Amino acid sequence: MSVDNFGTKFWARVDTLRDNDTSLMQLALEAGLNYDVIKVQYSLQRIPNSQEVCLLANALQIPPEWLVLGVVHNTLDTIRVENTLRNRRILSIVEKLVGSRKEVFDSIELIVHTETEA
């Protein structure tokens, strides 16, 4: 795969994740990047440098590796990338679980274990 193709796919992934109402300028500003630089990279379909990729990924709430390669190797990252209603619900539950007590985890493990045996 050529470097040019990587850039084209990178920016296609950025466009896929951007809300229809969010312009490239808004995304660049939210990421803390110089819009003129991003605009040139976008128009030439070139991948930004690593720091810019990380800042864009952070603004899009996505792993940088997915922006660059189109794949992730972590289940939670995969759920974040596939922005469906079901996945948003799963992430919401996970976020709530982070601060939960041990008893909550024990209960959930029991439910999941029982569900997989059925």
ChimeraX commands (.cxc) that place a marker at each C-alpha (Angstrom):
marker #1 position 0.00,0.00,0.00 radius 0.5
marker #1 position 1.46,3.37,-0.96 radius 0.5
marker #1 position 1.95,6.25,1.47 radius 0.5
marker #1 position -0.56,8.28,-0.58 radius 0.5
marker #1 position -3.17,5.57,-0.03 radius 0.5
marker #1 position -2.54,5.69,3.73 radius 0.5
marker #1 position -3.24,9.43,3.71 radius 0.5
marker #1 position -6.44,9.02,1.73 radius 0.5
marker #1 position -7.68,6.33,4.11 radius 0.5
marker #1 position -6.62,8.37,7.15 radius 0.5
marker #1 position -8.67,11.39,6.09 radius 0.5
marker #1 position -11.62,9.18,5.07 radius 0.5
marker #1 position -11.64,7.78,8.61 radius 0.5
marker #1 position -11.51,11.31,10.04 radius 0.5
marker #1 position -14.45,12.29,7.83 radius 0.5
marker #1 position -16.40,9.20,8.92 radius 0.5
marker #1 position -16.03,10.15,12.58 radius 0.5
marker #1 position -16.68,13.86,12.21 radius 0.5
marker #1 position -20.27,14.90,12.83 radius 0.5
marker #1 position -21.92,16.32,9.74 radius 0.5
marker #1 position -22.16,19.63,11.58 radius 0.5
marker #1 position -18.44,19.69,12.48 radius 0.5
marker #1 position -16.20,21.33,9.92 radius 0.5
marker #1 position -12.54,20.52,9.49 radius 0.5
marker #1 position -11.79,23.95,10.95 radius 0.5
marker #1 position -13.84,23.19,14.07 radius 0.5
marker #1 position -12.10,19.84,14.48 radius 0.5
marker #1 position -8.65,21.43,14.11 radius 0.5
marker #1 position -9.51,24.10,16.68 radius 0.5
marker #1 position -10.94,21.54,19.10 radius 0.5
marker #1 position -7.74,19.51,18.73 radius 0.5
marker #1 position -5.62,22.62,19.33 radius 0.5
marker #1 position -4.08,22.47,15.86 radius 0.5
marker #1 position -3.35,25.09,13.23 radius 0.5
marker #1 position -6.24,24.90,10.77 radius 0.5
marker #1 position -4.15,26.07,7.80 radius 0.5
marker #1 position -1.68,23.22,8.33 radius 0.5
marker #1 position -4.47,20.65,8.72 radius 0.5
marker #1 position -6.28,22.03,5.66 radius 0.5
marker #1 position -3.16,21.55,3.52 radius 0.5
marker #1 position -2.59,18.03,4.84 radius 0.5
marker #1 position -6.24,17.21,4.19 radius 0.5
marker #1 position -6.23,18.61,0.65 radius 0.5
marker #1 position -2.98,16.77,-0.18 radius 0.5
marker #1 position -4.25,13.64,1.61 radius 0.5
marker #1 position -1.12,13.42,3.75 radius 0.5
marker #1 position -1.02,11.91,7.21 radius 0.5
marker #1 position -0.17,14.52,9.87 radius 0.5
marker #1 position 2.81,14.04,12.18 radius 0.5
marker #1 position 2.39,11.78,15.21 radius 0.5
marker #1 position 1.58,14.58,17.65 radius 0.5
marker #1 position -1.09,15.98,15.33 radius 0.5
marker #1 position -2.55,12.49,14.83 radius 0.5
marker #1 position -2.79,12.04,18.60 radius 0.5
marker #1 position -4.45,15.43,19.06 radius 0.5
marker #1 position -6.96,14.71,16.28 radius 0.5
marker #1 position -7.66,11.26,17.71 radius 0.5
marker #1 position -8.20,12.75,21.16 radius 0.5
marker #1 position -10.64,15.33,19.76 radius 0.5
marker #1 position -12.51,12.54,17.95 radius 0.5
marker #1 position -12.33,10.31,21.07 radius 0.5
marker #1 position -10.77,7.50,19.08 radius 0.5
marker #1 position -7.48,5.57,19.33 radius 0.5
marker #1 position -4.72,7.05,17.12 radius 0.5
marker #1 position -3.89,3.61,15.73 radius 0.5
marker #1 position -7.39,3.38,14.25 radius 0.5
marker #1 position -7.00,6.71,12.48 radius 0.5
marker #1 position -3.69,5.62,10.96 radius 0.5
marker #1 position -4.22,1.89,10.36 radius 0.5
marker #1 position -7.97,1.42,10.47 radius 0.5
marker #1 position -7.73,-1.32,13.11 radius 0.5
marker #1 position -7.55,-1.58,16.87 radius 0.5
marker #1 position -6.54,-4.53,18.99 radius 0.5
marker #1 position -8.51,-3.72,22.12 radius 0.5
marker #1 position -12.16,-4.67,22.60 radius 0.5
marker #1 position -13.11,-1.36,24.24 radius 0.5
marker #1 position -11.40,0.59,21.45 radius 0.5
marker #1 position -13.33,-1.45,18.89 radius 0.5
marker #1 position -16.56,-0.62,20.70 radius 0.5
marker #1 position -15.63,3.09,20.68 radius 0.5
marker #1 position -14.81,3.03,16.96 radius 0.5
marker #1 position -18.08,1.36,16.00 radius 0.5
marker #1 position -20.27,4.21,17.20 radius 0.5
marker #1 position -23.62,2.41,17.39 radius 0.5
marker #1 position -26.39,2.89,19.96 radius 0.5
marker #1 position -25.57,-0.55,21.41 radius 0.5
marker #1 position -21.89,0.29,21.75 radius 0.5
marker #1 position -22.63,3.68,23.33 radius 0.5
marker #1 position -24.76,1.83,25.91 radius 0.5
marker #1 position -21.94,-0.63,26.60 radius 0.5
marker #1 position -19.43,2.21,27.07 radius 0.5
marker #1 position -21.83,4.02,29.37 radius 0.5
marker #1 position -22.12,0.89,31.52 radius 0.5
marker #1 position -18.34,0.41,31.58 radius 0.5
marker #1 position -17.82,4.03,32.63 radius 0.5
marker #1 position -20.28,3.58,35.48 radius 0.5
marker #1 position -18.58,0.34,36.54 radius 0.5
marker #1 position -15.16,1.92,36.88 radius 0.5
marker #1 position -15.95,3.33,40.31 radius 0.5
marker #1 position -18.17,0.50,41.49 radius 0.5
marker #1 position -17.72,-1.63,44.58 radius 0.5
marker #1 position -16.54,-5.26,44.48 radius 0.5
marker #1 position -20.08,-6.53,45.10 radius 0.5
marker #1 position -21.25,-4.91,41.87 radius 0.5
marker #1 position -18.52,-6.67,39.90 radius 0.5
marker #1 position -19.36,-9.98,41.58 radius 0.5
marker #1 position -23.03,-9.58,40.62 radius 0.5
marker #1 position -22.23,-8.72,37.02 radius 0.5
marker #1 position -19.82,-11.62,36.70 radius 0.5
marker #1 position -22.56,-13.92,37.97 radius 0.5
marker #1 position -25.07,-12.53,35.45 radius 0.5
marker #1 position -22.63,-12.79,32.54 radius 0.5
marker #1 position -21.56,-16.30,33.53 radius 0.5
marker #1 position -25.20,-17.42,33.86 radius 0.5
marker #1 position -26.07,-15.81,30.51 radius 0.5
marker #1 position -23.24,-17.58,28.65 radius 0.5
marker #1 position -24.27,-20.97,30.07 radius 0.5
marker #1 position -27.90,-20.58,28.95 radius 0.5
marker link #1:1,2 radius 0.2
marker link #1:2,3 radius 0.2
marker link #1:3,4 radius 0.2
marker link #1:4,5 radius 0.2
marker link #1:5,6 radius 0.2
marker link #1:6,7 radius 0.2
marker link #1:7,8 radius 0.2
marker link #1:8,9 radius 0.2
marker link #1:9,10 radius 0.2
marker link #1:10,11 radius 0.2
marker link #1:11,12 radius 0.2
marker link #1:12,13 radius 0.2
marker link #1:13,14 radius 0.2
marker link #1:14,15 radius 0.2
marker link #1:15,16 radius 0.2
marker link #1:16,17 radius 0.2
marker link #1:17,18 radius 0.2
marker link #1:18,19 radius 0.2
marker link #1:19,20 radius 0.2
marker link #1:20,21 radius 0.2
marker link #1:21,22 radius 0.2
marker link #1:22,23 radius 0.2
marker link #1:23,24 radius 0.2
marker link #1:24,25 radius 0.2
marker link #1:25,26 radius 0.2
marker link #1:26,27 radius 0.2
marker link #1:27,28 radius 0.2
marker link #1:28,29 radius 0.2
marker link #1:29,30 radius 0.2
marker link #1:30,31 radius 0.2
marker link #1:31,32 radius 0.2
marker link #1:32,33 radius 0.2
marker link #1:33,34 radius 0.2
marker link #1:34,35 radius 0.2
marker link #1:35,36 radius 0.2
marker link #1:36,37 radius 0.2
marker link #1:37,38 radius 0.2
marker link #1:38,39 radius 0.2
marker link #1:39,40 radius 0.2
marker link #1:40,41 radius 0.2
marker link #1:41,42 radius 0.2
marker link #1:42,43 radius 0.2
marker link #1:43,44 radius 0.2
marker link #1:44,45 radius 0.2
marker link #1:45,46 radius 0.2
marker link #1:46,47 radius 0.2
marker link #1:47,48 radius 0.2
marker link #1:48,49 radius 0.2
marker link #1:49,50 radius 0.2
marker link #1:50,51 radius 0.2
marker link #1:51,52 radius 0.2
marker link #1:52,53 radius 0.2
marker link #1:53,54 radius 0.2
marker link #1:54,55 radius 0.2
marker link #1:55,56 radius 0.2
marker link #1:56,57 radius 0.2
marker link #1:57,58 radius 0.2
marker link #1:58,59 radius 0.2
marker link #1:59,60 radius 0.2
marker link #1:60,61 radius 0.2
marker link #1:61,62 radius 0.2
marker link #1:62,63 radius 0.2
marker link #1:63,64 radius 0.2
marker link #1:64,65 radius 0.2
marker link #1:65,66 radius 0.2
marker link #1:66,67 radius 0.2
marker link #1:67,68 radius 0.2
marker link #1:68,69 radius 0.2
marker link #1:69,70 radius 0.2
marker link #1:70,71 radius 0.2
marker link #1:71,72 radius 0.2
marker link #1:72,73 radius 0.2
marker link #1:73,74 radius 0.2
marker link #1:74,75 radius 0.2
marker link #1:75,76 radius 0.2
marker link #1:76,77 radius 0.2
marker link #1:77,78 radius 0.2
marker link #1:78,79 radius 0.2
marker link #1:79,80 radius 0.2
marker link #1:80,81 radius 0.2
marker link #1:81,82 radius 0.2
marker link #1:82,83 radius 0.2
marker link #1:83,84 radius 0.2
marker link #1:84,85 radius 0.2
marker link #1:85,86 radius 0.2
marker link #1:86,87 radius 0.2
marker link #1:87,88 radius 0.2
marker link #1:88,89 radius 0.2
marker link #1:89,90 radius 0.2
marker link #1:90,91 radius 0.2
marker link #1:91,92 radius 0.2
marker link #1:92,93 radius 0.2
marker link #1:93,94 radius 0.2
marker link #1:94,95 radius 0.2
marker link #1:95,96 radius 0.2
marker link #1:96,97 radius 0.2
marker link #1:97,98 radius 0.2
marker link #1:98,99 radius 0.2
marker link #1:99,100 radius 0.2
marker link #1:100,101 radius 0.2
marker link #1:101,102 radius 0.2
marker link #1:102,103 radius 0.2
marker link #1:103,104 radius 0.2
marker link #1:104,105 radius 0.2
marker link #1:105,106 radius 0.2
marker link #1:106,107 radius 0.2
marker link #1:107,108 radius 0.2
marker link #1:108,109 radius 0.2
marker link #1:109,110 radius 0.2
marker link #1:110,111 radius 0.2
marker link #1:111,112 radius 0.2
marker link #1:112,113 radius 0.2
marker link #1:113,114 radius 0.2
marker link #1:114,115 radius 0.2
marker link #1:115,116 radius 0.2
marker link #1:116,117 radius 0.2
marker link #1:117,118 radius 0.2
view
